[in-house]
Amino acid sequence: MSTQLNIAKKFEQKRKHERVASQMSIFKKLVDQQYKRHFISKYAYDTLRYYTERLLNNQG
């Protein structure tokens, strides 16, 4: 998960917003997978999903 965030950060620094959105969409899927496998708590899942959605909505 941290790898996806680091990649998104690098694209953001280069102002490649479409790539940031793409990486964050992948991150959102990873969060879903981690939650379904019980690797993260409901609180962590809700928090990560909320801020990921917020970021994606601001990119558009």
PDBQT receptor file of N, H, CA, C and O in Angstrom, charges set to zero:
ATOM      1  N   MET A   1       0.818  -1.182   0.000  1.00  0.00    +0.000 N 
ATOM      2  CA  MET A   1       0.000   0.000   0.000  1.00  0.00    +0.000 C 
ATOM      3  C   MET A   1       0.871   1.258   0.000  1.00  0.00    +0.000 C 
ATOM      4  O   MET A   1       0.564   2.232  -0.688  1.00  0.00    +0.000 OA
ATOM      5  N   SER A   2       1.942   1.230   0.764  1.00  0.00    +0.000 N 
ATOM      6  H   SER A   2       2.191   0.439   1.323  1.00  0.00    +0.000 HD
ATOM      7  CA  SER A   2       2.805   2.418   0.812  1.00  0.00    +0.000 C 
ATOM      8  C   SER A   2       3.485   2.655  -0.532  1.00  0.00    +0.000 C 
ATOM      9  O   SER A   2       3.776   3.795  -0.895  1.00  0.00    +0.000 OA
ATOM     10  N   THR A   3       3.736   1.576  -1.266  1.00  0.00    +0.000 N 
ATOM     11  H   THR A   3       3.499   0.650  -0.971  1.00  0.00    +0.000 HD
ATOM     12  CA  THR A   3       4.341   1.723  -2.597  1.00  0.00    +0.000 C 
ATOM     13  C   THR A   3       3.427   2.532  -3.511  1.00  0.00    +0.000 C 
ATOM     14  O   THR A   3       3.887   3.422  -4.228  1.00  0.00    +0.000 OA
ATOM     15  N   GLN A   4       2.130   2.222  -3.486  1.00  0.00    +0.000 N 
ATOM     16  H   GLN A   4       1.756   1.500  -2.904  1.00  0.00    +0.000 HD
ATOM     17  CA  GLN A   4       1.170   2.955  -4.323  1.00  0.00    +0.000 C 
ATOM     18  C   GLN A   4       1.131   4.430  -3.945  1.00  0.00    +0.000 C 
ATOM     19  O   GLN A   4       1.057   5.296  -4.817  1.00  0.00    +0.000 OA
ATOM     20  N   LEU A   5       1.181   4.714  -2.650  1.00  0.00    +0.000 N 
ATOM     21  H   LEU A   5       1.241   4.010  -1.942  1.00  0.00    +0.000 HD
ATOM     22  CA  LEU A   5       1.159   6.106  -2.210  1.00  0.00    +0.000 C 
ATOM     23  C   LEU A   5       2.431   6.837  -2.626  1.00  0.00    +0.000 C 
ATOM     24  O   LEU A   5       2.377   8.007  -3.007  1.00  0.00    +0.000 OA
ATOM     25  N   ASN A   6       3.569   6.162  -2.558  1.00  0.00    +0.000 N 
ATOM     26  H   ASN A   6       3.613   5.212  -2.249  1.00  0.00    +0.000 HD
ATOM     27  CA  ASN A   6       4.824   6.788  -2.987  1.00  0.00    +0.000 C 
ATOM     28  C   ASN A   6       4.822   7.074  -4.481  1.00  0.00    +0.000 C 
ATOM     29  O   ASN A   6       5.303   8.120  -4.920  1.00  0.00    +0.000 OA
ATOM     30  N   ILE A   7       4.284   6.150  -5.257  1.00  0.00    +0.000 N 
ATOM     31  H   ILE A   7       3.894   5.301  -4.901  1.00  0.00    +0.000 HD
ATOM     32  CA  ILE A   7       4.189   6.371  -6.715  1.00  0.00    +0.000 C 
ATOM     33  C   ILE A   7       3.268   7.556  -7.005  1.00  0.00    +0.000 C 
ATOM     34  O   ILE A   7       3.588   8.413  -7.829  1.00  0.00    +0.000 OA
ATOM     35  N   ALA A   8       2.121   7.597  -6.319  1.00  0.00    +0.000 N 
ATOM     36  H   ALA A   8       1.862   6.902  -5.649  1.00  0.00    +0.000 HD
ATOM     37  CA  ALA A   8       1.178   8.699  -6.519  1.00  0.00    +0.000 C 
ATOM     38  C   ALA A   8       1.827  10.031  -6.145  1.00  0.00    +0.000 C 
ATOM     39  O   ALA A   8       1.623  11.036  -6.826  1.00  0.00    +0.000 OA
ATOM     40  N   LYS A   9       2.599  10.040  -5.077  1.00  0.00    +0.000 N 
ATOM     41  H   LYS A   9       2.765   9.224  -4.524  1.00  0.00    +0.000 HD
ATOM     42  CA  LYS A   9       3.280  11.264  -4.640  1.00  0.00    +0.000 C 
ATOM     43  C   LYS A   9       4.250  11.755  -5.709  1.00  0.00    +0.000 C 
ATOM     44  O   LYS A   9       4.322  12.955  -5.978  1.00  0.00    +0.000 OA
ATOM     45  N   LYS A  10       4.994  10.840  -6.318  1.00  0.00    +0.000 N 
ATOM     46  H   LYS A  10       4.935   9.866  -6.099  1.00  0.00    +0.000 HD
ATOM     47  CA  LYS A  10       5.940  11.228  -7.363  1.00  0.00    +0.000 C 
ATOM     48  C   LYS A  10       5.222  11.818  -8.572  1.00  0.00    +0.000 C 
ATOM     49  O   LYS A  10       5.682  12.804  -9.148  1.00  0.00    +0.000 OA
ATOM     50  N   PHE A  11       4.095  11.219  -8.956  1.00  0.00    +0.000 N 
ATOM     51  H   PHE A  11       3.721  10.418  -8.488  1.00  0.00    +0.000 HD
ATOM     52  CA  PHE A  11       3.329  11.766 -10.076  1.00  0.00    +0.000 C 
ATOM     53  C   PHE A  11       2.739  13.129  -9.715  1.00  0.00    +0.000 C 
ATOM     54  O   PHE A  11       2.661  14.022 -10.559  1.00  0.00    +0.000 OA
ATOM     55  N   GLU A  12       2.326  13.282  -8.464  1.00  0.00    +0.000 N 
ATOM     56  H   GLU A  12       2.388  12.557  -7.779  1.00  0.00    +0.000 HD
ATOM     57  CA  GLU A  12       1.779  14.563  -8.038  1.00  0.00    +0.000 C 
ATOM     58  C   GLU A  12       2.844  15.657  -8.116  1.00  0.00    +0.000 C 
ATOM     59  O   GLU A  12       2.562  16.776  -8.543  1.00  0.00    +0.000 OA
ATOM     60  N   GLN A  13       4.044  15.334  -7.709  1.00  0.00    +0.000 N 
ATOM     61  H   GLN A  13       4.274  14.424  -7.362  1.00  0.00    +0.000 HD
ATOM     62  CA  GLN A  13       5.138  16.300  -7.774  1.00  0.00    +0.000 C 
ATOM     63  C   GLN A  13       5.448  16.693  -9.215  1.00  0.00    +0.000 C 
ATOM     64  O   GLN A  13       5.893  17.810  -9.477  1.00  0.00    +0.000 OA
ATOM     65  N   LYS A  14       5.214  15.780 -10.137  1.00  0.00    +0.000 N 
ATOM     66  H   LYS A  14       4.852  14.872  -9.924  1.00  0.00    +0.000 HD
ATOM     67  CA  LYS A  14       5.438  16.066 -11.559  1.00  0.00    +0.000 C 
ATOM     68  C   LYS A  14       4.199  16.651 -12.222  1.00  0.00    +0.000 C 
ATOM     69  O   LYS A  14       4.186  16.905 -13.426  1.00  0.00    +0.000 OA
ATOM     70  N   ARG A  15       3.146  16.865 -11.411  1.00  0.00    +0.000 N 
ATOM     71  H   ARG A  15       3.156  16.659 -10.432  1.00  0.00    +0.000 HD
ATOM     72  CA  ARG A  15       1.872  17.438 -11.880  1.00  0.00    +0.000 C 
ATOM     73  C   ARG A  15       1.198  16.580 -12.958  1.00  0.00    +0.000 C 
ATOM     74  O   ARG A  15       0.595  17.096 -13.899  1.00  0.00    +0.000 OA
ATOM     75  N   LYS A  16       1.316  15.280 -12.799  1.00  0.00    +0.000 N 
ATOM     76  H   LYS A  16       1.806  14.861 -12.035  1.00  0.00    +0.000 HD
ATOM     77  CA  LYS A  16       0.653  14.346 -13.709  1.00  0.00    +0.000 C 
ATOM     78  C   LYS A  16      -0.598  13.818 -13.000  1.00  0.00    +0.000 C 
ATOM     79  O   LYS A  16      -0.614  12.699 -12.487  1.00  0.00    +0.000 OA
ATOM     80  N   HIS A  17      -1.638  14.646 -12.984  1.00  0.00    +0.000 N 
ATOM     81  H   HIS A  17      -1.625  15.555 -13.401  1.00  0.00    +0.000 HD
ATOM     82  CA  HIS A  17      -2.826  14.382 -12.189  1.00  0.00    +0.000 C 
ATOM     83  C   HIS A  17      -3.596  13.142 -12.630  1.00  0.00    +0.000 C 
ATOM     84  O   HIS A  17      -4.191  12.456 -11.799  1.00  0.00    +0.000 OA
ATOM     85  N   GLU A  18      -3.592  12.851 -13.909  1.00  0.00    +0.000 N 
ATOM     86  H   GLU A  18      -3.109  13.408 -14.584  1.00  0.00    +0.000 HD
ATOM     87  CA  GLU A  18      -4.284  11.640 -14.373  1.00  0.00    +0.000 C 
ATOM     88  C   GLU A  18      -3.610  10.394 -13.820  1.00  0.00    +0.000 C 
ATOM     89  O   GLU A  18      -4.283   9.429 -13.459  1.00  0.00    +0.000 OA
ATOM     90  N   ARG A  19      -2.289  10.413 -13.753  1.00  0.00    +0.000 N 
ATOM     91  H   ARG A  19      -1.742  11.198 -14.046  1.00  0.00    +0.000 HD
ATOM     92  CA  ARG A  19      -1.556   9.269 -13.208  1.00  0.00    +0.000 C 
ATOM     93  C   ARG A  19      -1.782   9.138 -11.698  1.00  0.00    +0.000 C 
ATOM     94  O   ARG A  19      -1.855   8.028 -11.169  1.00  0.00    +0.000 OA
ATOM     95  N   VAL A  20      -1.893  10.279 -11.011  1.00  0.00    +0.000 N 
ATOM     96  H   VAL A  20      -1.835  11.180 -11.440  1.00  0.00    +0.000 HD
ATOM     97  CA  VAL A  20      -2.189  10.250  -9.576  1.00  0.00    +0.000 C 
ATOM     98  C   VAL A  20      -3.536   9.574  -9.359  1.00  0.00    +0.000 C 
ATOM     99  O   VAL A  20      -3.669   8.700  -8.502  1.00  0.00    +0.000 OA
ATOM    100  N   ALA A  21      -4.526   9.978 -10.132  1.00  0.00    +0.000 N 
ATOM    101  H   ALA A  21      -4.418  10.687 -10.829  1.00  0.00    +0.000 HD
ATOM    102  CA  ALA A  21      -5.864   9.390 -10.007  1.00  0.00    +0.000 C 
ATOM    103  C   ALA A  21      -5.823   7.890 -10.279  1.00  0.00    +0.000 C 
ATOM    104  O   ALA A  21      -6.488   7.115  -9.592  1.00  0.00    +0.000 OA
ATOM    105  N   SER A  22      -5.058   7.485 -11.263  1.00  0.00    +0.000 N 
ATOM    106  H   SER A  22      -4.518   8.115 -11.821  1.00  0.00    +0.000 HD
ATOM    107  CA  SER A  22      -4.927   6.063 -11.590  1.00  0.00    +0.000 C 
ATOM    108  C   SER A  22      -4.313   5.294 -10.422  1.00  0.00    +0.000 C 
ATOM    109  O   SER A  22      -4.810   4.232 -10.044  1.00  0.00    +0.000 OA
ATOM    110  N   GLN A  23      -3.244   5.825  -9.856  1.00  0.00    +0.000 N 
ATOM    111  H   GLN A  23      -2.841   6.687 -10.163  1.00  0.00    +0.000 HD
ATOM    112  CA  GLN A  23      -2.584   5.156  -8.732  1.00  0.00    +0.000 C 
ATOM    113  C   GLN A  23      -3.487   5.109  -7.503  1.00  0.00    +0.000 C 
ATOM    114  O   GLN A  23      -3.476   4.126  -6.763  1.00  0.00    +0.000 OA
ATOM    115  N   MET A  24      -4.258   6.150  -7.286  1.00  0.00    +0.000 N 
ATOM    116  H   MET A  24      -4.267   6.949  -7.887  1.00  0.00    +0.000 HD
ATOM    117  CA  MET A  24      -5.153   6.171  -6.128  1.00  0.00    +0.000 C 
ATOM    118  C   MET A  24      -6.324   5.203  -6.314  1.00  0.00    +0.000 C 
ATOM    119  O   MET A  24      -6.841   4.660  -5.338  1.00  0.00    +0.000 OA
ATOM    120  N   SER A  25      -6.735   4.990  -7.547  1.00  0.00    +0.000 N 
ATOM    121  H   SER A  25      -6.315   5.431  -8.340  1.00  0.00    +0.000 HD
ATOM    122  CA  SER A  25      -7.764   3.977  -7.815  1.00  0.00    +0.000 C 
ATOM    123  C   SER A  25      -7.235   2.587  -7.484  1.00  0.00    +0.000 C 
ATOM    124  O   SER A  25      -7.948   1.755  -6.924  1.00  0.00    +0.000 OA
ATOM    125  N   ILE A  26      -5.990   2.351  -7.833  1.00  0.00    +0.000 N 
ATOM    126  H   ILE A  26      -5.411   3.027  -8.288  1.00  0.00    +0.000 HD
ATOM    127  CA  ILE A  26      -5.350   1.077  -7.477  1.00  0.00    +0.000 C 
ATOM    128  C   ILE A  26      -5.240   0.959  -5.957  1.00  0.00    +0.000 C 
ATOM    129  O   ILE A  26      -5.490  -0.105  -5.391  1.00  0.00    +0.000 OA
ATOM    130  N   PHE A  27      -4.868   2.052  -5.307  1.00  0.00    +0.000 N 
ATOM    131  H   PHE A  27      -4.665   2.917  -5.767  1.00  0.00    +0.000 HD
ATOM    132  CA  PHE A  27      -4.761   2.062  -3.851  1.00  0.00    +0.000 C 
ATOM    133  C   PHE A  27      -6.099   1.715  -3.202  1.00  0.00    +0.000 C 
ATOM    134  O   PHE A  27      -6.155   0.968  -2.224  1.00  0.00    +0.000 OA
ATOM    135  N   LYS A  28      -7.177   2.269  -3.762  1.00  0.00    +0.000 N 
ATOM    136  H   LYS A  28      -7.133   2.875  -4.556  1.00  0.00    +0.000 HD
ATOM    137  CA  LYS A  28      -8.520   2.000  -3.236  1.00  0.00    +0.000 C 
ATOM    138  C   LYS A  28      -8.836   0.507  -3.319  1.00  0.00    +0.000 C 
ATOM    139  O   LYS A  28      -9.418  -0.049  -2.388  1.00  0.00    +0.000 OA
ATOM    140  N   LYS A  29      -8.466  -0.140  -4.402  1.00  0.00    +0.000 N 
ATOM    141  H   LYS A  29      -7.993   0.312  -5.158  1.00  0.00    +0.000 HD
ATOM    142  CA  LYS A  29      -8.677  -1.583  -4.542  1.00  0.00    +0.000 C 
ATOM    143  C   LYS A  29      -7.848  -2.360  -3.521  1.00  0.00    +0.000 C 
ATOM    144  O   LYS A  29      -8.310  -3.354  -2.961  1.00  0.00    +0.000 OA
ATOM    145  N   LEU A  30      -6.620  -1.897  -3.286  1.00  0.00    +0.000 N 
ATOM    146  H   LEU A  30      -6.245  -1.089  -3.742  1.00  0.00    +0.000 HD
ATOM    147  CA  LEU A  30      -5.769  -2.552  -2.291  1.00  0.00    +0.000 C 
ATOM    148  C   LEU A  30      -6.360  -2.436  -0.886  1.00  0.00    +0.000 C 
ATOM    149  O   LEU A  30      -6.307  -3.382  -0.100  1.00  0.00    +0.000 OA
ATOM    150  N   VAL A  31      -6.918  -1.275  -0.585  1.00  0.00    +0.000 N 
ATOM    151  H   VAL A  31      -6.961  -0.507  -1.223  1.00  0.00    +0.000 HD
ATOM    152  CA  VAL A  31      -7.566  -1.081   0.719  1.00  0.00    +0.000 C 
ATOM    153  C   VAL A  31      -8.724  -2.067   0.862  1.00  0.00    +0.000 C 
ATOM    154  O   VAL A  31      -8.892  -2.685   1.914  1.00  0.00    +0.000 OA
ATOM    155  N   ASP A  32      -9.513  -2.211  -0.184  1.00  0.00    +0.000 N 
ATOM    156  H   ASP A  32      -9.377  -1.709  -1.039  1.00  0.00    +0.000 HD
ATOM    157  CA  ASP A  32     -10.630  -3.173  -0.154  1.00  0.00    +0.000 C 
ATOM    158  C   ASP A  32     -10.125  -4.589   0.108  1.00  0.00    +0.000 C 
ATOM    159  O   ASP A  32     -10.688  -5.316   0.926  1.00  0.00    +0.000 OA
ATOM    160  N   GLN A  33      -9.068  -4.972  -0.588  1.00  0.00    +0.000 N 
ATOM    161  H   GLN A  33      -8.610  -4.381  -1.254  1.00  0.00    +0.000 HD
ATOM    162  CA  GLN A  33      -8.512  -6.316  -0.417  1.00  0.00    +0.000 C 
ATOM    163  C   GLN A  33      -7.982  -6.526   0.994  1.00  0.00    +0.000 C 
ATOM    164  O   GLN A  33      -8.203  -7.575   1.598  1.00  0.00    +0.000 OA
ATOM    165  N   GLN A  34      -7.285  -5.531   1.512  1.00  0.00    +0.000 N 
ATOM    166  H   GLN A  34      -7.105  -4.679   1.021  1.00  0.00    +0.000 HD
ATOM    167  CA  GLN A  34      -6.733  -5.644   2.862  1.00  0.00    +0.000 C 
ATOM    168  C   GLN A  34      -7.840  -5.795   3.904  1.00  0.00    +0.000 C 
ATOM    169  O   GLN A  34      -7.702  -6.553   4.863  1.00  0.00    +0.000 OA
ATOM    170  N   TYR A  35      -8.924  -5.076   3.708  1.00  0.00    +0.000 N 
ATOM    171  H   TYR A  35      -9.037  -4.460   2.929  1.00  0.00    +0.000 HD
ATOM    172  CA  TYR A  35     -10.040  -5.162   4.650  1.00  0.00    +0.000 C 
ATOM    173  C   TYR A  35     -10.733  -6.530   4.553  1.00  0.00    +0.000 C 
ATOM    174  O   TYR A  35     -11.043  -7.149   5.571  1.00  0.00    +0.000 OA
ATOM    175  N   LYS A  36     -10.965  -6.983   3.345  1.00  0.00    +0.000 N 
ATOM    176  H   LYS A  36     -10.713  -6.480   2.518  1.00  0.00    +0.000 HD
ATOM    177  CA  LYS A  36     -11.623  -8.282   3.158  1.00  0.00    +0.000 C 
ATOM    178  C   LYS A  36     -10.810  -9.424   3.749  1.00  0.00    +0.000 C 
ATOM    179  O   LYS A  36     -11.375 -10.427   4.185  1.00  0.00    +0.000 OA
ATOM    180  N   ARG A  37      -9.493  -9.281   3.768  1.00  0.00    +0.000 N 
ATOM    181  H   ARG A  37      -9.034  -8.466   3.414  1.00  0.00    +0.000 HD
ATOM    182  CA  ARG A  37      -8.616 -10.320   4.332  1.00  0.00    +0.000 C 
ATOM    183  C   ARG A  37      -8.363 -10.111   5.826  1.00  0.00    +0.000 C 
ATOM    184  O   ARG A  37      -7.589 -10.842   6.443  1.00  0.00    +0.000 OA
ATOM    185  N   HIS A  38      -9.021  -9.113   6.392  1.00  0.00    +0.000 N 
ATOM    186  H   HIS A  38      -9.650  -8.519   5.891  1.00  0.00    +0.000 HD
ATOM    187  CA  HIS A  38      -8.910  -8.790   7.818  1.00  0.00    +0.000 C 
ATOM    188  C   HIS A  38      -7.507  -8.342   8.218  1.00  0.00    +0.000 C 
ATOM    189  O   HIS A  38      -7.070  -8.579   9.344  1.00  0.00    +0.000 OA
ATOM    190  N   PHE A  39      -6.803  -7.690   7.285  1.00  0.00    +0.000 N 
ATOM    191  H   PHE A  39      -7.158  -7.497   6.370  1.00  0.00    +0.000 HD
ATOM    192  CA  PHE A  39      -5.473  -7.171   7.575  1.00  0.00    +0.000 C 
ATOM    193  C   PHE A  39      -5.533  -5.759   8.164  1.00  0.00    +0.000 C 
ATOM    194  O   PHE A  39      -4.583  -5.308   8.806  1.00  0.00    +0.000 OA
ATOM    195  N   ILE A  40      -6.652  -5.066   7.943  1.00  0.00    +0.000 N 
ATOM    196  H   ILE A  40      -7.423  -5.432   7.422  1.00  0.00    +0.000 HD
ATOM    197  CA  ILE A  40      -6.840  -3.745   8.528  1.00  0.00    +0.000 C 
ATOM    198  C   ILE A  40      -8.199  -3.698   9.205  1.00  0.00    +0.000 C 
ATOM    199  O   ILE A  40      -9.112  -4.441   8.846  1.00  0.00    +0.000 OA
ATOM    200  N   SER A  41      -8.320  -2.822  10.183  1.00  0.00    +0.000 N 
ATOM    201  H   SER A  41      -7.578  -2.218  10.475  1.00  0.00    +0.000 HD
ATOM    202  CA  SER A  41      -9.567  -2.699  10.943  1.00  0.00    +0.000 C 
ATOM    203  C   SER A  41     -10.632  -1.957  10.144  1.00  0.00    +0.000 C 
ATOM    204  O   SER A  41     -10.340  -1.348   9.115  1.00  0.00    +0.000 OA
ATOM    205  N   LYS A  42     -11.846  -2.015  10.620  1.00  0.00    +0.000 N 
ATOM    206  H   LYS A  42     -12.083  -2.510  11.456  1.00  0.00    +0.000 HD
ATOM    207  CA  LYS A  42     -12.954  -1.284   9.999  1.00  0.00    +0.000 C 
ATOM    208  C   LYS A  42     -12.673   0.216  10.047  1.00  0.00    +0.000 C 
ATOM    209  O   LYS A  42     -12.937   0.939   9.086  1.00  0.00    +0.000 OA
ATOM    210  N   TYR A  43     -12.137   0.671  11.175  1.00  0.00    +0.000 N 
ATOM    211  H   TYR A  43     -11.923   0.084  11.956  1.00  0.00    +0.000 HD
ATOM    212  CA  TYR A  43     -11.801   2.093  11.315  1.00  0.00    +0.000 C 
ATOM    213  C   TYR A  43     -10.755   2.507  10.273  1.00  0.00    +0.000 C 
ATOM    214  O   TYR A  43     -10.918   3.529   9.606  1.00  0.00    +0.000 OA
ATOM    215  N   ALA A  44      -9.693   1.726  10.133  1.00  0.00    +0.000 N 
ATOM    216  H   ALA A  44      -9.560   0.897  10.676  1.00  0.00    +0.000 HD
ATOM    217  CA  ALA A  44      -8.652   2.033   9.148  1.00  0.00    +0.000 C 
ATOM    218  C   ALA A  44      -9.237   2.009   7.741  1.00  0.00    +0.000 C 
ATOM    219  O   ALA A  44      -8.943   2.882   6.924  1.00  0.00    +0.000 OA
ATOM    220  N   TYR A  45     -10.061   1.011   7.464  1.00  0.00    +0.000 N 
ATOM    221  H   TYR A  45     -10.299   0.302   8.128  1.00  0.00    +0.000 HD
ATOM    222  CA  TYR A  45     -10.700   0.899   6.148  1.00  0.00    +0.000 C 
ATOM    223  C   TYR A  45     -11.543   2.132   5.843  1.00  0.00    +0.000 C 
ATOM    224  O   TYR A  45     -11.410   2.742   4.782  1.00  0.00    +0.000 OA
ATOM    225  N   ASP A  46     -12.411   2.491   6.785  1.00  0.00    +0.000 N 
ATOM    226  H   ASP A  46     -12.519   1.995   7.646  1.00  0.00    +0.000 HD
ATOM    227  CA  ASP A  46     -13.289   3.650   6.576  1.00  0.00    +0.000 C 
ATOM    228  C   ASP A  46     -12.488   4.932   6.379  1.00  0.00    +0.000 C 
ATOM    229  O   ASP A  46     -12.814   5.749   5.519  1.00  0.00    +0.000 OA
ATOM    230  N   THR A  47     -11.448   5.103   7.174  1.00  0.00    +0.000 N 
ATOM    231  H   THR A  47     -11.182   4.439   7.873  1.00  0.00    +0.000 HD
ATOM    232  CA  THR A  47     -10.620   6.305   7.081  1.00  0.00    +0.000 C 
ATOM    233  C   THR A  47      -9.886   6.372   5.745  1.00  0.00    +0.000 C 
ATOM    234  O   THR A  47      -9.895   7.407   5.080  1.00  0.00    +0.000 OA
ATOM    235  N   LEU A  48      -9.253   5.273   5.357  1.00  0.00    +0.000 N 
ATOM    236  H   LEU A  48      -9.245   4.432   5.898  1.00  0.00    +0.000 HD
ATOM    237  CA  LEU A  48      -8.521   5.248   4.090  1.00  0.00    +0.000 C 
ATOM    238  C   LEU A  48      -9.447   5.438   2.895  1.00  0.00    +0.000 C 
ATOM    239  O   LEU A  48      -9.117   6.165   1.957  1.00  0.00    +0.000 OA
ATOM    240  N   ARG A  49     -10.606   4.787   2.928  1.00  0.00    +0.000 N 
ATOM    241  H   ARG A  49     -10.874   4.197   3.690  1.00  0.00    +0.000 HD
ATOM    242  CA  ARG A  49     -11.567   4.952   1.826  1.00  0.00    +0.000 C 
ATOM    243  C   ARG A  49     -12.071   6.385   1.737  1.00  0.00    +0.000 C 
ATOM    244  O   ARG A  49     -12.187   6.941   0.644  1.00  0.00    +0.000 OA
ATOM    245  N   TYR A  50     -12.369   6.979   2.881  1.00  0.00    +0.000 N 
ATOM    246  H   TYR A  50     -12.275   6.528   3.768  1.00  0.00    +0.000 HD
ATOM    247  CA  TYR A  50     -12.883   8.350   2.900  1.00  0.00    +0.000 C 
ATOM    248  C   TYR A  50     -11.890   9.314   2.249  1.00  0.00    +0.000 C 
ATOM    249  O   TYR A  50     -12.253  10.086   1.361  1.00  0.00    +0.000 OA
ATOM    250  N   TYR A  51     -10.639   9.261   2.697  1.00  0.00    +0.000 N 
ATOM    251  H   TYR A  51     -10.344   8.634   3.417  1.00  0.00    +0.000 HD
ATOM    252  CA  TYR A  51      -9.655  10.205   2.174  1.00  0.00    +0.000 C 
ATOM    253  C   TYR A  51      -9.246   9.887   0.732  1.00  0.00    +0.000 C 
ATOM    254  O   TYR A  51      -8.917  10.797  -0.029  1.00  0.00    +0.000 OA
ATOM    255  N   THR A  52      -9.263   8.637   0.358  1.00  0.00    +0.000 N 
ATOM    256  H   THR A  52      -9.530   7.898   0.976  1.00  0.00    +0.000 HD
ATOM    257  CA  THR A  52      -8.974   8.274  -1.036  1.00  0.00    +0.000 C 
ATOM    258  C   THR A  52     -10.068   8.820  -1.951  1.00  0.00    +0.000 C 
ATOM    259  O   THR A  52      -9.779   9.410  -2.992  1.00  0.00    +0.000 OA
ATOM    260  N   GLU A  53     -11.316   8.620  -1.558  1.00  0.00    +0.000 N 
ATOM    261  H   GLU A  53     -11.551   8.140  -0.712  1.00  0.00    +0.000 HD
ATOM    262  CA  GLU A  53     -12.444   9.142  -2.352  1.00  0.00    +0.000 C 
ATOM    263  C   GLU A  53     -12.378  10.664  -2.442  1.00  0.00    +0.000 C 
ATOM    264  O   GLU A  53     -12.618  11.247  -3.499  1.00  0.00    +0.000 OA
ATOM    265  N   ARG A  54     -12.055  11.285  -1.338  1.00  0.00    +0.000 N 
ATOM    266  H   ARG A  54     -11.860  10.811  -0.479  1.00  0.00    +0.000 HD
ATOM    267  CA  ARG A  54     -11.970  12.746  -1.308  1.00  0.00    +0.000 C 
ATOM    268  C   ARG A  54     -10.891  13.245  -2.273  1.00  0.00    +0.000 C 
ATOM    269  O   ARG A  54     -11.103  14.203  -3.016  1.00  0.00    +0.000 OA
ATOM    270  N   LEU A  55      -9.753  12.591  -2.250  1.00  0.00    +0.000 N 
ATOM    271  H   LEU A  55      -9.581  11.813  -1.646  1.00  0.00    +0.000 HD
ATOM    272  CA  LEU A  55      -8.666  12.966  -3.152  1.00  0.00    +0.000 C 
ATOM    273  C   LEU A  55      -9.080  12.750  -4.612  1.00  0.00    +0.000 C 
ATOM    274  O   LEU A  55      -8.838  13.605  -5.464  1.00  0.00    +0.000 OA
ATOM    275  N   LEU A  56      -9.699  11.613  -4.890  1.00  0.00    +0.000 N 
ATOM    276  H   LEU A  56      -9.896  10.918  -4.198  1.00  0.00    +0.000 HD
ATOM    277  CA  LEU A  56     -10.119  11.329  -6.267  1.00  0.00    +0.000 C 
ATOM    278  C   LEU A  56     -11.159  12.331  -6.745  1.00  0.00    +0.000 C 
ATOM    279  O   LEU A  56     -11.126  12.742  -7.904  1.00  0.00    +0.000 OA
ATOM    280  N   ASN A  57     -12.070  12.726  -5.886  1.00  0.00    +0.000 N 
ATOM    281  H   ASN A  57     -12.097  12.391  -4.944  1.00  0.00    +0.000 HD
ATOM    282  CA  ASN A  57     -13.097  13.714  -6.265  1.00  0.00    +0.000 C 
ATOM    283  C   ASN A  57     -12.483  15.089  -6.515  1.00  0.00    +0.000 C 
ATOM    284  O   ASN A  57     -12.979  15.845  -7.350  1.00  0.00    +0.000 OA
ATOM    285  N   ASN A  58     -11.428  15.413  -5.811  1.00  0.00    +0.000 N 
ATOM    286  H   ASN A  58     -11.025  14.800  -5.133  1.00  0.00    +0.000 HD
ATOM    287  CA  ASN A  58     -10.752  16.715  -6.008  1.00  0.00    +0.000 C 
ATOM    288  C   ASN A  58      -9.879  16.714  -7.256  1.00  0.00    +0.000 C 
ATOM    289  O   ASN A  58      -9.562  17.779  -7.785  1.00  0.00    +0.000 OA
ATOM    290  N   GLN A  59      -9.486  15.535  -7.735  1.00  0.00    +0.000 N 
ATOM    291  H   GLN A  59      -9.744  14.670  -7.306  1.00  0.00    +0.000 HD
ATOM    292  CA  GLN A  59      -8.648  15.444  -8.938  1.00  0.00    +0.000 C 
ATOM    293  C   GLN A  59      -9.454  15.741 -10.197  1.00  0.00    +0.000 C 
ATOM    294  O   GLN A  59      -8.919  16.251 -11.181  1.00  0.00    +0.000 OA
ATOM    295  N   GLY A  60     -10.743  15.419 -10.157  1.00  0.00    +0.000 N 
ATOM    296  H   GLY A  60     -11.177  15.004  -9.358  1.00  0.00    +0.000 HD
ATOM    297  CA  GLY A  60     -11.582  15.518 -11.350  1.00  0.00    +0.000 C 
ATOM    298  C   GLY A  60     -11.927  16.856 -11.764  1.00  0.00    +0.000 C 
ATOM    299  O   GLY A  60     -12.631  17.032 -12.759  1.00  0.00    +0.000 OA
TER     300      GLY A  60
